[in-house]
């Protein structure tokens, strides 16, 4: 991937947006000078050109300035997520700064579409500037030299604008399609068809909020979404997803924690059921992310999976005698820390692997596996360059 280095790509974006801002100011001065000396007929072209360019460029200029302010002095203005400045919350300010303020339910359900919305908005702005360029060419042809200077500058302005769109696309592509912490090779490894992707731990809900266990989803506990990205990025790790007691063949969200090497293996070949455990052989899941902390034997990665329970045997005792015709054994913990064991690996329909890029080595097992280079993460993603992009509604 071109510009794979996250910080370098981010610096390119800052530079390109600065160049685009300077180009806009030059175009603005030229078109204002043309309007001041143009005839009324020429103004019929020049005024729409000015309005189109202002509509496309001023919004982007405002968002860029706001982004810089939030990134570098935002922690001073907003001490927490709940603080407001002039009736504007920090999350809403970030949405304005990243041009993702237009949100709908699909954005919460599929967080990937948020950055797509930003990219499409930038493309729309470029279309407005292209229309202004076409009008300027028509004006220069009929009322020259009015509009000629604008045409020349606008033509050159499209070069950094196109590069900006390309780098913006790479920025999106890097997070959702190119993040591979298990490999630094250019060739993408072959993953299991049920593996939906990797996500750095910094993208989790509890890592994005300043208040402990504060769910960003506006529906809170009443949310019915079981989209794995939504569960991880907009719900706190303490939220439980237990199945309904009276229903068979349910699809639920389960959580599993293991070390980096095992998680990378799962991404490629799927889960391997254990041969024994307190609920018998199978693959074990907790009903909340936080509960994996005291149930797991290996640490470093979290797996959020959509699981089909099939026929479920419920129990409140350890090591129960389970009839052979049951697909899942569900253990009802007296303190709510339920867990379940699925007998067949095929019951696990899809999953996302959350990677702790800076694991606390003191809590890892002494035999925690590393890669050949001695690292837990081969392809490290700098999550700071995506700051503010996924602020909740």
C-alpha positions in Angstrom: 0.0 0.0 0.0 1.3 3.5 -0.9 1.8 5.8 2.1 1.3 2.9 4.5 3.1 4.8 7.3 0.2 6.4 9.2 2.1 9.5 10.5 3.6 10.2 7.1 0.2 9.9 5.4 -1.4 12.2 8.1 1.3 14.8 7.4 0.7 14.6 3.7 -3.0 15.3 4.4 -2.2 18.3 6.5 0.1 19.7 3.8 -2.3 19.1 1.0 -5.2 20.8 2.9 -2.9 23.7 3.6 -2.0 24.0 -0.2 -5.7 23.8 -1.1 -6.5 26.6 1.4 -3.8 28.9 -0.1 -5.2 28.1 -3.6 -8.7 29.0 -2.5 -7.5 32.4 -1.1 -5.8 33.2 -4.4 -8.9 32.2 -6.4 -11.1 34.3 -4.0 -8.9 37.4 -4.5 -8.9 37.0 -8.3 -12.7 36.5 -8.6 -13.4 39.4 -6.3 -11.2 41.6 -8.5 -13.0 40.5 -11.6 -16.4 41.2 -10.1 -15.4 44.7 -9.1 -14.5 45.7 -12.7 -16.9 43.5 -14.7 -20.0 44.5 -16.6 -23.4 43.3 -15.4 -23.5 40.6 -18.1 -20.2 39.2 -16.9 -21.3 39.3 -13.3 -24.0 36.7 -14.3 -21.1 34.3 -14.6 -18.7 35.6 -11.9 -21.1 35.8 -9.0 -22.2 32.1 -9.3 -18.5 31.2 -9.6 -17.8 33.0 -6.4 -20.8 31.4 -4.6 -19.9 27.9 -5.8 -16.2 28.3 -4.7 -17.2 29.7 -1.3 -19.7 26.9 -0.7 -17.1 24.3 -1.5 -14.0 25.9 0.2 -15.2 27.9 3.2 -16.8 24.8 4.9 -13.6 22.9 4.4 -11.5 25.8 5.6 -13.6 26.1 8.7 -13.5 22.4 9.5 -9.7 22.3 9.0 -9.2 25.2 11.4 -11.5 23.6 13.9 -9.6 20.3 13.6 -6.3 21.9 14.3 -7.7 23.7 17.4 -9.4 20.6 18.8 -6.3 18.4 18.2 -3.8 20.8 19.9 -5.8 22.9 22.4 -9.0 20.8 22.6 -7.9 19.1 25.9 -7.7 22.6 27.4 -11.1 23.7 26.2 -12.9 20.4 26.8 -11.7 18.6 29.9 -14.2 15.7 29.4 -16.7 14.5 26.9 -19.5 16.1 28.8 -18.1 19.6 28.9 -19.6 22.2 26.5 -18.3 25.4 24.9 -21.1 27.7 23.7 -23.6 24.9 23.8 -21.3 22.7 21.7 -20.1 19.4 23.1 -16.7 18.0 22.3 -18.1 15.1 20.3 -20.2 17.5 18.1 -17.2 19.7 17.6 -15.1 16.7 16.4 -17.9 15.8 14.0 -17.8 19.3 12.5 -14.0 19.2 12.3 -13.9 15.9 10.5 -16.9 16.7 8.3 -18.9 13.8 9.6 -21.6 15.8 11.4 -24.3 14.4 9.2 -25.2 11.1 10.9 -27.9 8.5 10.7 -28.6 5.1 12.2 -26.6 3.4 9.5 -23.4 5.3 10.7 -23.8 3.8 14.1 -24.7 0.4 12.8 -21.7 0.5 10.3 -19.0 2.8 11.6 -17.0 2.1 8.4 -19.5 4.4 6.5 -18.5 7.4 8.6 -15.2 8.0 6.8 -16.9 7.1 3.5 -19.3 10.0 4.2 -16.4 12.3 4.7 -14.8 11.1 1.4 -18.0 11.6 -0.6 -18.5 15.1 0.9 -15.0 16.0 -0.3 -15.8 14.7 -3.7 -19.0 16.7 -3.8 -17.0 19.9 -2.9 -14.6 19.1 -5.8 -17.6 18.8 -8.2 -18.8 22.3 -7.1 -15.3 23.7 -7.8 -15.3 22.0 -11.2 -18.7 23.6 -12.1 -17.2 26.9 -11.1 -14.2 26.2 -13.3 -16.5 25.4 -16.3 -18.4 28.7 -15.7 -15.1 30.6 -15.5 -14.0 29.1 -18.8 -17.3 30.2 -20.4 -17.0 33.6 -18.9 -13.4 34.0 -20.1 -14.4 32.9 -23.6 -17.2 35.5 -23.8 -16.1 38.3 -21.6 -12.3 37.9 -21.4 -10.1 38.7 -19.7 -12.6 38.4 -16.9 -12.5 34.8 -15.5 -9.3 33.9 -17.3 -7.1 34.3 -14.2 -9.5 32.2 -12.2 -9.5 29.5 -14.9 -5.7 29.2 -14.8 -5.4 29.1 -11.0 -8.4 26.7 -10.7 -6.8 24.3 -13.3 -3.6 24.1 -11.2 -5.7 23.8 -8.0 -7.2 20.5 -9.2 -3.7 18.8 -9.0 -3.4 19.0 -5.1 -7.2 18.5 -4.8 -7.0 15.1 -6.6 -4.0 14.1 -4.6 -6.0 15.0 -1.4 -8.9 12.7 -2.4 -6.4 9.9 -3.2 -4.7 10.2 0.2 -8.1 10.5 2.0 -9.1 7.2 0.4 -5.9 5.6 1.5 -6.6 6.9 5.0 -9.9 5.1 5.0 -8.5 2.0 3.2 -5.7 1.6 5.7 -7.9 1.3 8.8 -10.7 -0.9 7.4 -9.0 -3.0 4.7 -5.2 -2.9 5.2 -4.6 -3.2 8.9 -2.9 -6.6 9.4 -1.1 -6.7 12.8 0.0 -10.3 12.1 2.1 -9.5 9.0 4.4 -6.9 7.7 4.5 -8.5 4.3 3.1 -6.6 1.3 1.1 -9.7 0.2 -2.1 -10.0 2.2 -2.4 -13.3 4.1 -5.3 -15.6 3.4 -7.8 -15.3 6.1 -10.8 -17.4 7.1 -14.0 -16.3 5.3 -15.7 -15.6 8.7 -12.9 -13.3 9.9 -14.2 -9.7 9.4 -11.0 -7.9 10.3 -8.7 -6.5 12.9 -9.3 -3.5 15.1 -6.8 -1.7 17.4 -7.8 -1.6 21.0 -7.8 2.2 21.0 -10.9 2.1 18.8 -13.0 0.5 21.5 -15.8 2.5 23.2 -14.1 2.6 26.6 -10.9 3.9 25.1 -12.7 6.7 23.2 -14.5 8.2 26.2 -13.2 10.1 29.2 -15.7 8.6 31.6 -15.3 5.0 32.7 -17.9 2.6 31.2 -19.8 5.4 29.4 -21.7 3.9 26.4 -21.6 6.2 23.3 -24.6 4.7 21.6 -27.6 7.0 22.3 -29.9 4.0 22.8 -27.7 2.7 25.7 -28.9 -0.7 27.1 -32.0 -0.6 24.9 -30.0 -0.9 21.7 -30.9 -4.0 19.7 -27.9 -3.9 17.3 -25.7 -6.9 17.1 -23.4 -5.6 14.5 -19.9 -6.5 15.8 -18.3 -3.1 15.0 -21.1 -1.3 16.6 -20.9 -3.4 19.8 -17.2 -2.8 20.1 -17.0 0.9 19.2 -20.2 2.3 20.7 -20.9 0.1 23.8 -19.0 -0.2 27.0 -17.1 -3.4 27.8 -19.3 -4.1 30.8 -22.5 -4.4 28.7 -23.8 -8.0 28.7 -25.4 -9.8 25.8 -27.1 -12.8 27.4 -29.5 -14.9 25.3 -33.2 -15.1 26.0 -34.0 -18.0 28.3 -37.1 -19.4 26.5 -35.8 -19.3 22.9 -33.7 -22.0 21.0 -31.5 -21.5 18.0 -30.5 -17.9 19.0 -27.7 -15.8 17.5 -25.8 -14.0 20.2 -22.7 -11.9 20.6 -19.9 -13.6 22.6 -16.4 -12.5 23.7 -13.2 -14.5 23.9 -9.7 -13.4 24.9 -6.4 -15.1 24.0 -2.8 -14.2 23.1 -1.6 -12.6 19.9 -0.3 -15.7 18.2 -3.5 -17.7 18.9 -5.7 -14.8 17.6 -3.6 -14.6 14.4 -4.1 -18.3 13.9 -7.8 -18.0 14.4 -8.0 -15.2 11.8 -6.5 -17.6 9.2 -7.9 -21.1 10.1 -10.8 -20.5 12.6 -11.3 -21.6 16.1 -10.1 -24.9 17.5 -12.4 -26.4 20.2 -10.7 -27.3 23.4 -10.8 -30.9 24.5 -11.8 -30.2 28.1 -13.2 -27.5 30.4 -15.7 -26.9 33.1 -18.5 -27.1 30.6 -16.9 -29.8 28.5 -15.1 -29.7 25.2 -15.7 -26.8 22.8 -15.1 -23.0 22.4 -15.8 -20.8 25.4 -17.3 -17.3 25.3 -18.2 -14.7 27.9 -21.3 -12.5 27.6 -19.4 -9.3 28.0 -16.0 -8.0 27.0 -15.0 -7.2 30.6 -15.8 -10.7 31.9 -13.1 -12.2 29.7 -10.5 -10.6 31.9 -11.0 -13.1 34.7 -12.1 -16.1 32.5 -9.2 -16.1 30.0 -5.9 -17.9 30.5 -4.1 -16.0 27.8 -4.2 -12.3 27.2 -3.5 -9.6 24.6 -6.4 -9.9 22.0 -10.1 -9.8 22.3 -12.4 -11.6 19.9 -16.0 -10.4 19.4 -18.0 -13.1 17.6 -21.5 -13.7 16.4 -22.4 -17.2 17.5 -25.3 -19.5 16.7 -26.3 -21.3 19.9 -28.5 -24.0 18.4 -30.1 -26.2 21.1 -29.0 -24.9 24.4 -28.5 -26.7 27.7 -28.6 -24.3 30.7 -26.9 -25.1 34.0 -25.9 -23.5 37.3 -23.3 -26.1 38.2 -19.8 -26.8 36.9 -18.9 -29.9 35.1 -22.6 -30.9 34.3 -23.7 -34.0 32.6 -24.9 -32.8 29.2 -26.9 -34.9 26.8 -25.2 -35.4 23.4 -28.0 -33.8 21.4 -27.2 -30.3 22.7 -25.1 -27.8 20.7 -24.3 -25.3 23.5 -23.9 -25.4 27.3 -24.8 -22.2 29.0 -23.5 -21.5 32.5 -25.7 -19.1 34.6 -23.3 -17.5 37.0 -24.8 -16.4 40.3 -23.1 -12.9 39.9 -24.1 -12.4 36.3 -20.7 -13.4 34.8 -22.3 -16.0 32.5 -20.4 -17.9 29.9 -21.2 -20.5 27.3 -19.4 -23.3 25.4 -20.3 -24.2 21.8 -19.6 -27.7 20.8 -18.9 -27.1 17.1 -16.6 -24.5 15.6 -19.1 -24.0 12.7 -21.5 -22.4 15.2 -19.2 -19.3 15.2 -20.5 -17.4 12.3 -18.2 -14.3 12.2 -15.8 -12.4 14.3 -13.6 -9.3 14.7 -10.2 -9.5 16.5 -9.3 -6.5 18.7 -5.6 -6.2 19.2 -3.8 -4.6 22.1 -0.8 -3.1 20.4 1.0 -2.3 23.7 0.2 -5.3 25.9 1.2 -5.3 29.5 3.9 -7.9 29.4 3.7 -8.4 33.2 0.3 -10.0 32.9 1.1 -12.2 29.9 2.2 -15.7 30.3 5.9 -16.3 30.4 5.6 -18.4 27.2 3.5 -15.7 25.4 4.3 -16.2 21.8 6.0 -13.5 19.7 6.6 -13.3 16.0 9.9 -14.0 14.4 10.9 -10.3 14.8 10.2 -10.5 18.5 7.1 -8.2 18.4 3.5 -8.9 19.3 2.4 -6.6 16.5 4.1 -6.6 13.1 1.9 -4.0 11.4 1.3 -1.2 13.9 -1.5 1.3 13.3 -1.2 4.8 14.7 -4.7 5.3 16.0 -4.0 9.0 16.8 -4.3 10.0 13.2 -8.0 9.0 13.3 -8.8 11.0 16.4 -12.3 12.4 16.4 -13.5 10.5 13.4 -15.9 8.2 15.3 -17.4 10.6 17.9 -20.9 9.3 18.7 -24.2 11.0 18.0 
